[in-house]
C-alpha cells in the first residue's frame, strides 16, 4: 500500500486529528483515505435513509475547514489515476 499523506486538520490537537491520504495503489483506481470522527447514532440513522451501511463501512465527520485538503487529495487521486 502506498499512502500519500495530504494533510491533517489544521486546528487539530494531539487527541483529535482528522486527516486525508490518497492510496495510489488501490485496486482499479486511487482511493481517498479519510480519518475523521465517528458519527453519532442520529447521524448514522439519517445517513442510512439514503445509503444503507454495511458492517465494512463507517460514517465519519470531517470539519469544513479541511475542504482545501480534500480538494488537494481529489486532485492527487486524479493525477495518480492518469498515470496508471
VENMOTA-V68587 format. One record per run of one state. SS is the DSSP state (H for helix, E for strand, C for the rest). FROM is the first residue (numbers start at 1). LEN is the number of residues. If there is no record, write none. Layout:
ss=SS from=FROM len=LEN
ss=SS from=FROM len=LEN
This chain:
ss=C from=1 len=2
ss=E from=3 len=6
ss=C from=9 len=4
ss=E from=13 len=1
ss=C from=14 len=2
ss=E from=16 len=1
ss=C from=17 len=2
ss=E from=19 len=5
ss=C from=24 len=7
ss=E from=31 len=5
ss=C from=36 len=1
ss=E from=37 len=2
ss=C from=39 len=2
ss=H from=41 len=8
ss=C from=49 len=11
ss=E from=60 len=2
ss=C from=62 len=2
ss=H from=64 len=19
ss=C from=83 len=2
